[in-house]
């Protein structure tokens, strides 16, 4: 038997050397004892660009501006071949042809099908797809909605293709869908000649459909909507002379739990002093208001189960704050911006300064002087790198100096030869992580869920929030406010039954999810992505953590071990946490 096998292999090798250049396959009749029931073995061709195998090739010709064609580039005779056709926006499928006959000369017409399939013949196959532009008529279609951005509108032709213009006499279908919290009040349409006869419709619903014949003119629709909320939103007119309030989308009502956003615009020579929202009933309950991250005079609140009143106050008793932040860090003032590196401060009110050192630096000093160059007393807040002073009746200048932070490692259990040495130095010197004692870091100990949330809370400036926490998070615990903050902003979820498990060791995939949500909360880019190909245990990642793990690997936070394992269910040691946090600060927090 062995001699027969060796003889057969020798024949195969000799036959292969005699094949002409460019030969795609070798077919050999094998003895039954080698391949029972399968007498022919095919050495398949391989397309490295698509990963497709097959003796015969497929080639599609089409205009890429009109769309795309998804098809295998190689297949064997007898295999089922599926082709998917995707027209681009503004195009439709015109014709689909495939050469399937034995002589490879006649085209089989598949019409304008968007998906076709056929059995691969024993020869190469050509596919031809043509696209046709749609919606390129002489006259434009459009709409205006009041309030703005409260509906979505689509125009389609008689075949259902999306269009933005049409020719006179064409059939046009319009579909209007009101966005959440609104209903359609009326729809009218007109062109440059004025209103079209019978062109006005009242429609008390969230959806409106209309079919019409395109006139020989541009045609625009006017769509009026109104809020469907149960509770009214009003603005106090007590200080209307000094400023105005506009509510996003012009709504006057909202439902319980809706987010309501509004912007205050002070009159000339006035600035906003304060804003309050309270229920319009005998209780006059105060509603928590959140200031927008990017617009000082824009706010939002959650609608209660009652009508509300928005009440701003204004002042002209303010002065300018100029900032000199120096280098090696950034400085921001919690006050209304007045221009580049300048703000408005209201007399006799606290002004807060946030000084953020660059990596490897710390705050050296914060000074404030008035227009006479007299010093104003500056106080240090309980929040790291936050300071405040009382605004005098004078313009002031704020100066912040940064100095290099001395890199030191007091921990006896962290050696210079350890893989985590630099990471521990970084998180310790930056104040991100402390030791478990004065001289111990305990790098191999597990990181708990409460520890990570507290670290991120401190990085965020220890924001103060109110509300209720999980039943297993005591108000006396060091992580109480951190968990409250992280839960409120969706950075963490509980484990069920109102439990958080703050002392549980955090898994690597849980660590990735929390970092991912924290990055989103801070407005950092989360576009990094990894396919996870090459990681042996990527199939063990929980479905809820898959997106976060792809991001974490793409951002360079996670690497596989020597066996290419991510170990998503494994515990995150303090050493690993230090490395992850250092990489996050360097690669993501920009």
C-alpha positions in Angstrom: 0.0 0.0 0.0 2.8 2.5 0.9 4.5 1.8 -2.4 1.3 2.5 -4.3 0.9 5.8 -2.5 4.5 6.9 -3.2 4.1 6.0 -6.9 0.9 7.9 -7.1 2.4 11.0 -5.5 5.4 10.8 -7.8 3.1 10.8 -10.8 1.2 13.9 -9.4 4.4 15.8 -9.0 5.6 15.0 -12.5 2.3 15.9 -14.0 2.3 19.2 -12.2 5.7 20.2 -13.7 4.3 19.5 -17.2 1.3 21.9 -16.8 1.5 25.0 -18.9 1.9 28.4 -17.2 -1.4 29.9 -16.1 -3.2 26.5 -15.8 -5.9 26.8 -13.2 -6.7 23.2 -12.2 -5.5 19.6 -12.1 -7.9 16.7 -12.2 -6.7 13.2 -11.4 -8.5 9.9 -11.2 -7.8 8.5 -7.7 -8.1 4.9 -6.7 -11.2 4.0 -4.7 -9.1 3.1 -1.6 -8.0 6.8 -1.5 -11.3 8.6 -1.9 -14.3 6.3 -1.7 -17.3 7.6 -3.5 -15.4 10.6 -4.9 -13.2 9.7 -7.8 -12.2 13.2 -8.9 -10.2 15.7 -6.8 -10.1 19.4 -7.9 -7.3 21.7 -6.9 -9.5 24.9 -6.7 -8.4 28.4 -7.7 -8.3 31.0 -5.1 -9.0 34.8 -5.3 -6.9 36.4 -2.5 -8.9 39.7 -2.8 -12.3 38.2 -2.0 -11.4 34.8 -0.4 -13.6 33.0 -3.0 -12.6 29.5 -4.3 -13.6 27.9 -7.6 -12.4 26.5 -10.9 -14.3 29.1 -12.9 -14.3 32.9 -12.7 -17.2 35.4 -12.6 -16.9 39.0 -13.7 -19.4 41.8 -13.4 -19.4 45.0 -15.4 -21.3 48.0 -14.1 -21.1 51.8 -13.5 -19.9 52.3 -9.9 -21.6 55.7 -9.8 -24.9 54.0 -10.4 -24.5 51.3 -7.7 -22.7 48.2 -6.6 -22.9 44.5 -7.4 -22.0 41.9 -4.7 -21.0 38.5 -6.3 -18.5 35.7 -5.8 -15.5 36.0 -8.1 -14.9 32.3 -8.4 -17.1 29.2 -8.2 -17.2 25.5 -9.2 -19.6 24.0 -11.7 -22.9 23.0 -10.1 -22.6 25.5 -7.2 -25.5 27.9 -6.5 -24.4 31.5 -7.2 -26.2 34.4 -5.7 -25.8 38.0 -6.9 -27.0 41.1 -5.0 -27.4 44.5 -6.8 -27.6 47.8 -4.9 -28.5 50.9 -6.8 -27.0 54.2 -5.4 -29.2 57.0 -4.2 -30.8 58.6 -7.2 -30.5 55.5 -9.4 -32.5 52.4 -10.1 -31.7 49.0 -11.7 -32.3 49.1 -15.5 -31.2 45.7 -16.8 -29.4 42.6 -15.5 -27.8 40.1 -18.0 -25.8 36.9 -17.4 -24.0 34.7 -20.0 -24.9 31.2 -19.1 -25.0 29.2 -22.4 -22.3 26.7 -23.3 -20.9 28.8 -26.0 -20.8 31.8 -23.7 -22.3 34.1 -26.3 -26.0 34.5 -25.4 -27.2 36.7 -22.6 -29.9 35.6 -20.1 -32.1 38.6 -19.2 -33.0 38.9 -15.5 -34.9 42.3 -16.0 -34.4 44.8 -13.2 -34.1 42.2 -10.4 -32.2 43.3 -7.3 -31.2 39.7 -6.4 -30.6 36.8 -8.8 -29.3 33.2 -8.5 -28.2 30.5 -10.9 -26.3 27.3 -11.1 -22.7 27.8 -12.1 -22.0 26.3 -15.5 -18.7 24.6 -16.4 -17.2 27.8 -17.8 -16.5 31.4 -16.9 -19.5 33.7 -16.5 -20.0 37.4 -17.4 -22.5 39.6 -15.6 -23.7 42.9 -16.9 -25.7 45.4 -14.8 -26.9 48.8 -15.9 -28.4 51.6 -13.8 -30.6 54.5 -14.7 -30.8 57.8 -12.9 -34.2 58.6 -11.3 -35.5 61.9 -9.9 -33.7 64.1 -12.4 -36.8 65.8 -13.7 -37.0 69.5 -14.6 -38.9 70.6 -11.5 -37.7 70.4 -7.9 -39.7 69.0 -5.0 -39.2 70.2 -1.4 -40.9 71.1 1.9 -40.7 73.4 4.9 -42.0 72.3 8.3 -43.1 74.5 11.2 -41.7 74.1 13.8 -38.5 73.2 12.2 -37.2 69.6 12.2 -40.5 68.0 13.4 -41.2 65.8 10.4 -39.5 63.5 7.9 -40.6 63.7 4.3 -39.9 61.4 1.3 -40.9 61.7 -2.4 -41.0 58.6 -4.6 -41.9 58.0 -8.2 -44.6 55.5 -9.5 -42.1 52.7 -9.1 -41.3 53.5 -5.5 -37.8 55.0 -6.2 -36.7 58.0 -4.1 -36.7 61.3 -6.1 -36.0 65.0 -5.5 -37.4 66.3 -8.7 -39.8 65.3 -11.5 -41.1 66.2 -14.9 -44.5 67.6 -15.6 -47.1 64.8 -15.8 -45.1 62.4 -13.6 -46.8 60.6 -10.8 -45.3 61.6 -7.4 -46.0 60.0 -4.0 -45.3 62.0 -0.9 -45.1 60.5 2.7 -44.9 62.7 5.8 -44.1 61.2 9.2 -44.2 63.3 12.3 -41.4 62.9 14.7 -41.9 61.7 18.3 -44.0 64.2 20.3 -45.6 65.8 17.3 -48.6 65.4 15.1 -49.4 66.8 11.7 -51.7 69.8 11.8 -51.9 70.8 8.1 -50.2 70.3 4.8 -50.4 72.7 1.8 -48.4 72.9 -1.4 -47.6 75.7 -3.8 -45.3 76.7 -6.6 -44.1 80.1 -7.9 -47.6 80.6 -9.4 -49.2 80.5 -5.9 -51.4 78.0 -4.2 -52.6 75.1 -6.3 -56.4 74.5 -6.2 -57.5 72.1 -3.5 -53.9 72.0 -2.3 -54.7 72.4 1.5 -55.2 69.4 3.8 -55.9 69.1 7.5 -54.7 65.8 9.0 -54.9 65.0 12.7 -52.4 62.2 12.7 -48.7 61.4 12.8 -48.6 60.2 9.1 -49.8 61.8 5.9 -49.6 60.3 2.4 -50.5 62.1 -0.9 -50.2 61.2 -4.6 -50.3 63.9 -7.2 -49.4 64.6 -10.8 -46.4 66.9 -11.1 -47.2 70.3 -12.5 -44.9 72.2 -14.8 -43.3 74.1 -12.0 -41.2 73.7 -8.8 -43.4 72.3 -6.1 -42.9 72.9 -2.4 -45.0 71.8 0.6 -45.7 73.6 3.8 -46.2 71.3 6.8 -47.5 72.6 10.1 -47.2 70.4 13.2 -48.0 70.8 16.9 -46.8 69.1 20.1 -48.8 66.3 21.4 -47.7 66.6 25.0 -50.1 66.7 28.0 -48.3 69.4 30.0 -47.8 73.0 29.0 -44.4 74.9 28.9 -44.5 78.6 29.5 -42.0 81.4 30.0 -42.2 83.9 32.8 -42.6 87.5 31.5 -41.3 89.1 34.7 -37.9 89.9 33.1 -38.8 89.8 29.4 -37.5 93.3 28.8 -34.0 92.1 29.5 -34.0 89.0 27.4 -35.9 86.2 25.7 -36.3 82.4 25.8 -36.8 80.1 22.8 -37.8 76.5 23.3 -36.2 73.9 20.9 -38.5 73.1 18.0 -41.0 75.8 19.2 -42.9 73.3 21.3 -45.5 74.5 23.9 -46.3 71.1 25.4 -44.5 68.0 26.4 -45.2 64.6 28.0 -43.9 63.4 31.3 -40.3 62.2 30.9 -39.6 64.2 27.7 -36.3 66.2 27.5 -37.1 69.9 26.9 -34.3 72.1 25.7 -34.4 75.9 25.7 -32.0 78.8 25.0 -31.9 82.2 26.8 -30.8 85.3 24.8 -30.0 88.3 27.0 -30.7 91.8 25.7 -27.8 94.2 24.8 -25.5 94.9 27.7 -27.1 92.2 29.9 -26.0 88.7 30.7 -27.8 85.7 32.2 -27.6 85.6 35.9 -29.7 82.5 36.7 -32.4 80.4 35.3 -35.0 78.3 37.2 -37.7 75.9 36.1 -40.7 75.2 38.4 -44.1 73.5 38.2 -47.0 75.7 37.4 -49.1 74.7 40.3 -49.5 75.5 44.0 -46.4 73.4 44.9 -44.1 75.4 42.6 -41.7 72.4 42.7 -38.2 73.2 41.5 -37.0 71.2 38.5 -33.3 70.3 38.0 -31.8 72.1 35.0 -28.7 71.0 33.1 -26.5 73.5 31.2 -25.4 72.6 27.7 -21.8 71.5 27.4 -21.1 73.8 24.4 -23.6 76.7 24.7 -23.5 78.6 28.0 -27.1 79.9 27.6 -28.7 76.7 26.5 -30.3 74.3 29.1 -32.4 71.2 29.3 -34.7 69.5 31.8 -36.9 66.5 32.1 -40.6 67.2 31.9 -42.5 66.5 35.1 -46.1 65.4 35.3 -47.2 69.0 35.5 -47.0 72.2 33.5 -43.8 74.2 34.0 -42.6 77.8 34.0 -39.1 78.9 32.8 -37.9 81.9 34.7 -34.6 83.5 33.8 -33.0 86.5 35.6 -30.5 88.9 34.0 -27.9 91.4 35.2 -25.8 94.3 33.9 -23.5 94.2 37.0 -20.7 92.2 35.5 -17.0 92.5 34.6 -14.5 90.8 32.3 -12.2 87.9 33.3 -9.1 87.5 31.2 -7.2 84.2 31.4 -3.5 83.6 31.0 -3.1 79.8 31.1 0.6 79.7 30.4 1.7 76.4 28.8 1.7 72.7 29.8 -2.0 72.7 30.6 -5.4 74.3 29.9 -7.6 76.6 31.9 -11.4 77.1 31.7 -13.7 79.4 33.7 -17.2 78.5 34.7 -18.7 81.7 33.5 -20.3 83.1 30.3 -17.7 83.3 27.5 -16.9 86.8 26.3 -14.4 85.9 23.6 -11.0 84.1 23.3 -9.6 83.5 26.8 -12.1 85.9 28.3 -15.4 85.5 30.3 -18.0 87.6 32.1 -18.1 87.4 35.9 -21.0 88.7 38.0 -20.0 91.0 40.9 -20.0 89.3 44.4 -20.6 85.8 42.9 -18.2 82.9 43.0 -16.1 82.3 39.8 -14.8 78.7 39.4 -11.5 77.9 37.7 -10.6 74.5 36.3 -6.9 74.0 35.6 -6.1 70.8 33.7 -2.3 69.9 33.6 -0.9 68.1 30.6 0.5 64.6 31.1 3.5 64.8 33.4 2.6 68.2 34.9 0.7 69.6 37.8 -0.7 72.9 38.9 2.0 75.1 40.5 0.0 78.3 41.3 -3.3 80.1 40.6 -3.4 83.8 41.0 -6.1 86.5 40.3 -5.4 90.2 40.2 -7.9 93.2 39.7 -7.4 96.1 37.4 -5.1 97.8 40.0 -3.0 94.6 40.1 -4.1 93.9 43.6 -4.4 90.2 44.5 -7.8 88.6 44.9 -7.9 85.7 47.3 -8.2 82.3 45.6 -9.6 79.2 47.3 -8.9 75.5 46.5 -12.0 73.4 45.9 -12.5 69.9 47.2 -12.4 68.8 43.6 -8.9 68.2 42.3 -7.5 71.1 40.2 -10.5 73.3 40.8 -10.3 76.8 42.4 -12.6 79.7 43.0 -12.7 83.4 44.0 -15.3 86.1 44.6 -15.7 88.5 41.6 -14.9 92.1 42.6 -16.3 95.3 41.0 -13.4 95.3 38.6 -12.1 93.4 35.6 -9.7 90.7 36.6 -6.8 88.6 35.2 -6.4 84.9 36.1 -3.0 83.4 35.8 -2.3 79.6 36.1 1.2 78.1 36.1 2.0 74.4 35.6 5.2 72.6 36.7 6.6 69.1 35.8 5.4 66.4 38.1 8.2 64.3 39.6 7.8 60.7 38.5 8.3 58.5 41.6 7.5 55.0 42.5 7.3 54.4 46.3 5.9 50.8 45.9 8.2 48.0 46.9 6.0 45.5 44.9 6.5 47.3 41.6 10.0 46.7 40.1 11.6 48.4 37.1 11.6 45.1 35.3 7.9 44.6 35.6 5.8 45.0 32.4 3.5 47.3 34.3 6.2 49.5 35.8 5.7 52.5 33.5 1.9 52.2 33.8 1.9 52.2 37.6 4.3 55.2 37.6 1.9 57.0 35.2 -1.3 56.5 37.1 0.3 57.2 40.4 2.0 60.4 39.4 -1.1 61.6 37.6 -3.2 61.0 40.7 -5.4 58.4 38.8 -4.7 55.5 41.1 -3.3 55.2 44.6 -1.5 52.4 46.3 -3.3 49.9 48.6 -0.9 51.3 51.3 2.0 53.7 51.5 4.5 51.3 50.0 2.3 48.6 48.3 0.4 48.8 45.0 -0.8 45.2 45.0 -0.5 44.8 41.2 -2.0 41.3 41.2 -5.1 42.1 43.2 -8.4 42.4 41.3 -9.9 45.7 40.4 -13.4 46.1 41.7 -16.3 47.7 39.9 -16.5 50.4 42.5 -12.8 51.2 42.1 -13.0 51.8 38.4 -16.1 54.0 38.6 -14.5 56.1 41.3 -11.3 56.5 39.2 -13.4 57.7 36.2 -15.5 60.0 38.5 -12.3 61.7 39.7 -11.0 62.1 36.1 -14.3 63.8 35.3 -13.8 66.3 38.1 -15.9 64.7 40.8 -19.2 66.1 39.5 -22.0 66.4 42.2 -25.3 64.7 41.2 -28.4 63.9 43.1 -30.8 60.9 43.0 -31.1 57.4 44.3 -28.5 54.7 44.0 -28.4 50.9 44.0 -29.5 49.1 47.1 -26.0 47.6 47.7 -24.3 51.0 47.4 -24.2 52.6 50.9 -24.2 56.4 51.2 -21.2 56.1 53.5 -19.1 54.2 50.9 -16.2 55.9 49.2 -17.7 55.1 45.8 -21.3 56.3 46.6 -21.2 59.6 44.6 -19.1 58.0 41.8 -21.7 55.2 41.2 -24.5 57.7 41.5 -22.9 59.8 38.8 -22.0 56.9 36.5 -25.5 55.4 36.8 -27.2 58.7 36.0 -25.2 59.3 32.8 -25.5 55.7 31.6 -21.9 54.8 32.1 -22.8 51.8 34.2 -25.7 49.4 34.5 -26.7 47.3 37.5 -26.6 43.6 37.8 -30.3 43.3 38.2 -32.7 43.5 41.2 -31.3 47.1 41.8 -27.9 45.7 42.6 -24.5 47.1 41.4 -21.9 44.7 42.9 -19.4 47.5 43.7 -17.0 45.1 45.4 -17.1 42.4 42.7 -14.0 42.0 40.6 -14.5 43.7 37.2 -14.0 41.5 34.2 -12.0 42.7 31.2 -15.1 43.0 29.0 -16.9 45.0 31.7 -13.9 47.3 32.0 -14.1 47.8 28.2 -17.8 48.6 28.3 -17.5 51.2 31.1 -14.5 52.9 29.4 -16.4 53.0 26.1 -19.4 54.6 27.7 -17.2 57.0 29.6 -15.5 58.0 26.4 -18.9 58.7 24.8 -20.0 60.7 27.8 -16.8 62.9 27.6 -17.3 63.4 23.8 -14.1 61.5 22.9 -13.9 59.7 19.6 -15.1 56.0 19.7 -14.6 55.4 16.0 -11.7 53.0 16.5 -12.7 49.5 15.5 -11.2 46.0 15.3 -12.7 43.0 13.6 -11.3 40.8 16.4 -10.0 38.5 13.7 -6.9 36.7 15.1 -8.1 36.5 18.7 -8.6 32.9 19.6 -11.4 33.4 22.1 -13.3 36.4 20.5 -16.4 34.1 20.4 -16.5 34.2 24.2 -17.2 38.0 24.3 -20.7 38.7 25.6 -23.1 40.2 23.0 -23.5 43.4 25.1 -19.8 43.9 25.2 -18.9 43.2 21.6 -19.0 46.8 20.3 -17.0 48.0 23.3 -14.4 45.3 22.9 -14.0 46.0 19.2 -13.4 49.6 20.0 -11.0 48.8 22.9 -8.9 46.6 20.7 -9.0 49.1 17.8 -7.8 51.9 20.1 -4.9 49.8 21.4 -6.3 49.3 24.9 -6.5 45.5 24.8 -3.9 43.1 23.3 -4.0 39.3 23.2 -1.8 37.2 25.4 0.9 34.9 24.0 -1.8 32.5 22.8 -3.8 35.3 21.1 -6.5 35.2 23.8 -8.4 38.3 25.0 -9.8 36.5 28.1 -12.9 38.7 28.1 -14.4 37.0 31.2 -11.2 37.1 33.2 -10.6 39.5 36.1 -8.8 42.8 35.6 -5.8 43.1 37.9 -4.7 46.5 39.3 -1.6 46.2 37.1 -3.8 45.6 34.0 -6.1 48.5 35.1 -3.1 50.8 35.3 -2.0 49.9 31.8 -5.5 50.3 30.4 -6.0 53.7 32.0 -2.6 55.0 30.8 -3.4 53.9 27.3 -6.9 55.4 27.5 -5.5 58.7 28.6 -2.8 58.7 25.9 -4.8 57.3 22.9 -8.5 58.3 23.6 -8.7 61.2 26.0 -7.7 63.9 23.5 
